[in-house]
Each structure stands twice: as structure tokens, then as C-alpha cells.
Amino acid sequence: MKIILTGGGTGGHTFPLIAVLREIKKNSLDAVDFLYLGPKDKFTYEAFKKEKVEINFCLAGKIRNYGGIKSFFENLKDLLFNIPIGIIQAFIQIYFYAPDVIFSKGGFGSFPIVFAGMLLGVPIIMHESDVIPGKANRILSSFAFKIYVAFDPKEVTYFPLKKMVHSGNPIRKTILNGSRNRAQEILNLNFKKPTVLFIGGSQGSTRINELVIQTIPEILKYFEVIHQTGYEDFKNVKKYTDALIPDELKSDYHAYSFFSEEEIQNAYIASDVIIARAGSGTIFEISAIGRPSILIPLPESAQGHQLKNALTYAKLTESTIVIEEKNLTPNFFLAELKNIFQFKDIAELGKKAREFGIPNSAEFIAKDIIKFLES
């Protein structure tokens, strides 16, 4: 059996694909060959390389909604050059690879592959993480015979109800394997105060990093902090936090540019509250680990999907506080963070978060794909 995996080049697309392929390998009685096909991206390349998956690239493009001369010419370049060439490249590779199915995580990077697969008559299965699908998935949904959705189908817009299957969002089961003892060892934690985890996604979040810089001396009076900055901001964040944090509190601040799989599973288990963006992957990992959270949706996210994700999650679980960036002042944030510990039951909030998720999502999707391939 042969499966092509495709999606955009962020952790929100890559990690669910990896979670599903691991479960397919584990549950299939027959040998399965995988090919990742998508836009060139170092992060995705390294992630699939570790899984010993064959990797090929093709061009991709997207349509930008924001105005300006630069975006106009970038859109023109993508429409006239990158997308058509990407479809031709994908068509050739799919033709010679001859997959039994294409599993797409969506995003602009998947468009050439899914479109070329449709032209060649390859069955298309998609997964949509967000309440509001992106433009690529809206278009490509007409080519798919099944669409797994992370949120309840009644909450998801644009897709035909008959095509949707409520699966949750696939997460790597390894993130559930952390321990506080191991976290203390590898993250050098003190555990003398409640622990707060700031995480900005696979690429980091400059706005969350700025919030940490603005509030870190005050936060460390009450909390121990684990902070994932992203590669690009790490040096700048360290420069400011090193200057701002009093010597007696420096051992309570732990900054990382990016978490390895072992680090993230132990950072999750060590945390009492998690502060994060509202990408679906992050929300479902927070849910699976059972932690209360403060979600700060990315305002520039396509169709405002992060805000909708966060508000839907908050409505269904009551385990998170949603703060839009326009309201994100240091004093307001600190007050909300302290209120969680002073006036809320942390354990009860964690229980509500855990009840929302579907931890075996990857296994469910994998077994369903195997069943289709064997039928």
C-alpha cells in the first residue's frame, strides 16, 4: 500500500500527519510506503526525515487577502507561476509513485498535490483542524470523498455535513508520556511555585514573547516560567529577560527556542497553566494533557480561524480564558493569570479540558484509512 501525505509547512500541519502515519505503521498488517509531497520547508523536512519517510517537494502558492502592491505581485506570481508549475510537478510525481490514497492536512501547500491527485483519479481524504476552514481546504473539499474534522461538525462551516467525520485532531501520543520527575531533570525546574508554560507554536510568537518581556519580573514573583520563544526571537528574548530578571529569580525562568518531542511532553506535564496561540493543534494538545489555559488568538490568521477556534473551545469546556490582542495589556493579562489560581479550581478546569479532546484521534483516522485501503 502506498500513501501520499501532504499539508502546509507548519507544526499544525506536520505533527498531525506524523501522528497518523505512526498509527498506520503500528496498526497495519501489511507494509505501507509513505511519501511526503509538499512545499519545500526545513522544519517539515527534518520532521519527516526522523520518521524515515521519503520526501519530495513541489512549488506551491497562496492568495493573500491583505492589500498593497507587494501582495498583488506576489499573488500574481503564485497564480501564474508557482501554483501551475506545482500542479505539473505534483502530477508527474503522483503518476509515477501511483499512491492508493492521498491524505491531506490542508493548507495552501497541499493544493497542487490534491488537485493533481484529483486529475489522476487518486482517492482524496482530508483533515480539517479549524472551525473555519482555510480557502485551500474549502476549494479542495469538493475533491475529497471524506473529511475528518477536529471540532464537532455542527460547529464547522463550509463543508457538506455528509462528508464530515468527527475525529478530533491527531496528536502524537508521546506528548502524554511526560513525568514531573523527568521534567524537573531535563528542564531544570524548581517546582517551588506554580508553573506557567508560554508556547507560541512551532514558529514562536513575537507578540507573546513581547508580553513575557513586559511582565517577566512580576510573573516570577508568583510563578515559575517555561517559555518557548521560536528560533528567530530567542536571542532577543534572552537579552531582555537576562537584563530584567533579578538574580534571585533567574532560576525560575527557562527559555527554549524550540522543544524537542521529549521536552514538550515534559513541559506540558510540568505546567499548571498554559498560555498559547489558538491553533487547533495546540488546543487539542492542551486538552489531551488536561490543563487550563489562556489563549491569545493570532489576529492575522486566515478568516480569523484562531479566534473562532478559541471561542468555540471556551464555550464547550469553560477551561480557558480568551484574550484578543487588542485587549492584551500587561496589567490585564497578569490579573487574569492570578485570578485563575486565586478563584478557580485548577484540577476541575483541567478535567473539563481533558473531556473535550479525543486522544485516540490519530489511531481512529489510521484504522479508518487502513480499512479503506483493504476494502
C-alpha positions in Angstrom: 0.0 0.0 0.0 1.2 3.5 -0.8 0.1 6.7 0.8 1.0 10.3 0.0 0.9 12.7 2.9 0.6 16.5 2.2 0.0 19.7 4.0 1.4 23.1 4.8 4.8 23.7 6.3 3.9 24.4 9.9 3.8 22.2 13.0 0.0 22.4 12.9 0.0 20.5 9.6 3.1 18.4 10.1 2.6 16.9 13.6 -0.9 15.5 12.9 0.4 13.9 9.7 3.2 12.3 11.7 0.7 11.1 14.4 -1.4 9.4 11.8 1.5 7.8 9.9 2.8 6.3 13.2 -0.6 4.8 13.9 -0.9 3.4 10.4 2.5 1.7 10.8 1.5 0.4 14.1 -1.9 -1.0 13.1 -1.5 -2.1 9.5 -0.8 -5.8 8.9 0.6 -5.0 5.5 3.7 -3.0 4.6 2.8 0.6 3.9 5.0 3.0 2.0 4.8 6.7 2.7 5.7 9.7 0.6 5.5 13.3 1.9 4.9 15.7 -1.0 4.6 19.4 -0.4 6.3 22.8 -0.5 10.0 22.9 0.5 10.3 23.6 4.2 13.2 22.8 6.5 11.0 22.2 9.5 8.8 19.7 7.7 11.9 18.0 6.0 13.6 17.4 9.4 10.3 16.1 11.0 9.7 13.5 8.3 13.3 12.6 7.9 13.2 11.4 11.6 10.3 9.2 10.6 12.3 7.7 7.8 9.7 8.9 5.3 10.5 9.6 1.6 10.3 13.3 1.0 9.7 15.2 -2.3 8.9 18.8 -2.9 6.9 20.8 -5.4 6.1 24.5 -5.7 3.0 26.0 -4.1 1.4 29.4 -3.7 -1.4 31.2 -1.9 -3.8 34.1 -2.4 -3.2 36.9 0.1 -6.2 38.9 1.3 -4.2 41.9 2.6 -3.8 44.8 0.1 -0.7 46.6 -1.2 1.5 46.4 -4.3 3.8 43.8 -2.9 1.0 41.3 -2.1 -0.6 42.0 -5.6 2.6 41.0 -7.4 3.1 38.0 -5.0 -0.4 36.8 -5.8 0.2 37.3 -9.5 3.4 35.3 -9.3 1.7 32.5 -7.4 -1.3 32.3 -9.7 0.7 32.4 -13.0 3.8 30.6 -12.0 4.1 28.8 -8.6 0.7 27.1 -8.5 0.6 25.9 -12.2 4.2 24.6 -12.0 3.5 23.0 -8.7 0.5 21.1 -10.1 2.6 19.9 -13.0 5.4 18.8 -10.6 2.9 17.0 -8.4 1.1 15.4 -11.3 4.4 13.8 -12.5 5.4 12.6 -9.1 2.0 11.2 -8.2 1.7 9.5 -11.6 5.0 7.6 -11.1 4.5 6.9 -7.4 1.0 5.6 -8.0 -0.5 6.0 -4.5 -3.5 4.2 -3.2 -4.7 7.3 -1.4 -3.7 10.9 -0.7 -4.1 12.1 2.9 -4.1 15.9 3.1 -3.8 18.0 6.2 -4.8 21.1 4.2 -3.2 24.5 3.8 -2.0 26.2 0.6 0.9 23.8 0.4 -1.5 20.9 -0.2 -3.3 22.5 -3.2 -1.1 21.3 -6.1 -0.9 17.8 -4.7 -4.6 17.3 -4.1 -5.6 19.0 -7.4 -3.1 16.8 -9.4 -4.3 13.7 -7.4 -7.9 14.5 -8.4 -6.9 14.8 -12.1 -5.3 11.3 -11.8 -8.3 9.8 -10.0 -6.5 9.1 -6.7 -8.9 9.0 -3.7 -8.5 12.1 -1.5 -9.0 12.1 2.3 -8.7 15.4 4.1 -8.4 16.5 7.7 -9.5 20.0 8.8 -8.3 21.3 12.2 -10.2 24.5 12.4 -13.8 25.6 12.9 -13.4 27.9 9.9 -11.6 26.1 7.1 -9.0 28.0 5.0 -9.6 28.8 1.4 -7.5 25.9 0.1 -9.5 23.4 2.0 -12.8 24.9 1.0 -11.8 24.5 -2.6 -10.3 21.1 -2.2 -13.1 19.7 -0.2 -15.1 19.2 -3.4 -12.4 16.7 -4.5 -12.4 14.7 -1.2 -14.7 11.8 -0.5 -14.2 12.1 3.3 -13.2 15.0 5.5 -12.2 14.4 9.1 -12.8 17.4 11.3 -11.3 18.2 14.7 -14.3 20.1 16.0 -17.9 18.9 16.2 -19.3 19.0 12.6 -22.2 21.2 13.8 -19.5 23.9 14.6 -17.6 23.6 11.3 -18.6 25.8 8.4 -18.5 25.4 4.6 -18.2 21.6 4.3 -21.1 19.3 3.3 -22.3 17.5 6.5 -22.4 14.1 4.8 -18.6 14.3 4.0 -17.6 15.1 7.6 -16.4 12.7 10.2 -15.8 14.0 13.8 -12.3 12.7 14.6 -10.7 15.3 16.8 -7.2 16.5 16.0 -4.5 13.9 15.7 -1.8 14.3 18.4 1.4 12.4 18.9 0.8 10.0 21.7 4.3 10.7 23.0 3.2 14.1 24.4 1.2 12.2 27.0 4.2 10.4 28.3 5.9 13.1 30.4 6.5 13.0 34.1 7.2 15.7 36.7 10.4 14.0 37.8 11.7 13.8 34.2 10.6 17.4 33.6 12.5 18.6 36.7 15.5 16.8 35.4 15.7 17.9 31.8 14.1 21.3 32.2 15.9 22.1 35.4 12.7 23.1 37.2 12.5 24.1 40.9 8.7 23.3 41.5 8.7 25.8 44.4 5.9 27.8 42.7 3.1 27.0 40.3 4.5 26.6 36.8 3.3 28.6 33.7 4.1 27.5 30.2 4.2 30.1 27.4 4.2 28.5 24.0 4.0 30.2 20.6 3.6 27.2 18.3 6.3 25.7 16.0 7.4 29.1 14.8 7.1 31.0 18.0 5.0 34.2 18.7 6.6 37.6 18.7 3.6 39.1 20.5 3.6 36.5 23.2 7.4 37.0 23.6 6.8 40.7 24.0 4.2 40.0 26.7 6.7 37.9 28.6 9.4 40.6 28.4 6.9 43.2 29.6 5.7 41.1 32.6 8.5 38.7 33.5 9.8 40.4 36.7 6.3 40.5 38.1 5.3 37.0 36.9 8.4 35.4 38.5 7.3 36.7 42.0 4.5 34.2 41.9 5.2 31.6 39.2 8.0 29.5 37.6 8.0 30.1 33.8 8.8 27.8 30.9 9.0 29.8 27.7 9.2 28.6 24.1 10.2 31.6 22.0 10.7 30.3 18.5 14.1 30.3 16.8 14.1 33.8 15.4 13.2 35.6 18.7 15.3 33.5 21.1 18.4 35.7 21.3 16.5 38.9 21.6 14.2 37.5 24.3 17.2 36.2 26.3 18.9 39.5 26.0 16.0 41.4 27.6 15.0 38.8 30.1 18.6 38.4 31.3 18.6 42.2 31.9 15.2 42.4 33.5 15.0 39.4 35.8 16.6 39.9 39.3 19.3 37.5 40.1 17.3 35.7 42.9 14.6 34.9 40.3 16.7 33.8 37.3 16.5 30.1 38.3 12.7 30.3 37.9 12.8 31.3 34.2 13.5 28.7 31.5 13.7 29.8 27.9 13.8 27.5 24.8 13.9 28.4 21.1 12.1 25.1 20.3 11.1 22.0 22.1 12.2 18.5 21.2 9.5 15.9 21.5 10.8 14.8 24.9 11.0 18.5 26.1 7.4 19.4 25.1 5.8 16.3 26.7 7.6 17.1 29.9 6.9 20.9 29.7 3.2 20.1 29.3 3.1 17.7 32.3 5.0 20.2 34.5 2.8 23.1 33.7 -0.2 24.2 35.8 -1.5 26.7 33.2 -0.6 27.1 29.6 -0.5 30.4 27.6 -0.6 29.9 23.9 -1.9 30.9 20.5 -5.1 29.2 19.4 -4.0 27.0 16.6 -6.1 23.8 16.6 -3.0 21.6 17.2 -2.1 23.5 20.3 -5.7 23.5 21.6 -6.0 19.7 21.2 -2.7 19.1 22.9 -3.7 21.3 25.8 -6.9 19.4 26.0 -5.3 16.0 25.9 -2.9 16.9 28.7 -5.7 18.3 30.7 -4.6 21.8 31.6 -6.3 25.2 32.0 -5.1 27.8 29.5 -5.1 31.4 28.4 -5.5 31.5 24.6 -4.3 34.6 22.6 -5.6 34.1 19.0 -3.4 35.3 16.2 -5.4 38.2 14.7 -3.9 37.8 11.3 -4.9 34.1 11.0 -6.8 33.3 7.8 -10.6 34.0 8.1 -9.9 34.7 11.8 -10.0 31.0 12.4 -7.9 31.1 15.6 -10.3 33.4 17.3 -13.2 31.1 16.3 -11.3 28.0 17.5 -10.6 29.7 20.9 -14.2 30.9 21.4 -15.6 27.5 20.5 -13.2 25.7 22.8 -14.0 28.2 25.6 -17.8 27.7 25.1 -17.5 23.9 25.1 -15.1 23.5 28.0 -15.0 26.6 30.2 -11.4 25.7 30.8 -9.8 28.6 29.0 -9.7 32.4 29.0 -9.6 34.0 25.6 -7.8 37.3 25.3 -7.7 39.1 22.0 -4.5 41.0 21.1 -6.4 44.3 21.1 -7.1 43.7 24.8 -3.7 42.3 25.7 -2.2 44.7 28.1 0.4 43.5 30.7 -1.8 44.5 33.7 -4.9 42.8 32.3 -3.0 39.7 31.5 -1.4 39.5 34.9 -4.7 40.0 36.6 -6.3 37.2 34.6 -3.4 34.8 35.3 -3.5 35.4 39.0 -7.3 35.1 39.1 -7.1 31.5 37.7 -5.0 30.5 40.8 -6.9 32.6 43.3 -10.5 32.0 42.3 -10.6 28.8 40.2 -10.2 25.1 40.8 -7.2 24.2 38.7 -8.0 20.4 38.9 -11.6 20.9 37.8 -10.5 23.2 34.9 -8.0 20.5 33.8 -10.8 17.8 33.9 -13.0 19.9 31.7 -10.2 20.5 29.3 -9.5 16.7 29.1 -13.1 15.8 28.5 -13.1 17.9 25.3 -10.4 16.1 23.4 -10.2 12.9 21.5 -6.7 11.5 22.5 -7.1 8.5 20.2 -7.8 10.6 17.1 -4.7 9.6 15.2 -5.5 5.9 15.8 -9.1 6.3 14.7 -8.1 8.0 11.5 -5.3 5.5 10.8 -7.6 2.5 11.3 -10.2 4.1 9.1 -7.7 4.7 6.3 -6.4 1.1 6.6 -9.9 -0.2 6.4 -10.5 1.8 3.2 -7.2 0.6 1.7 -8.0 -3.1 2.5 -11.6 -2.9 1.2 
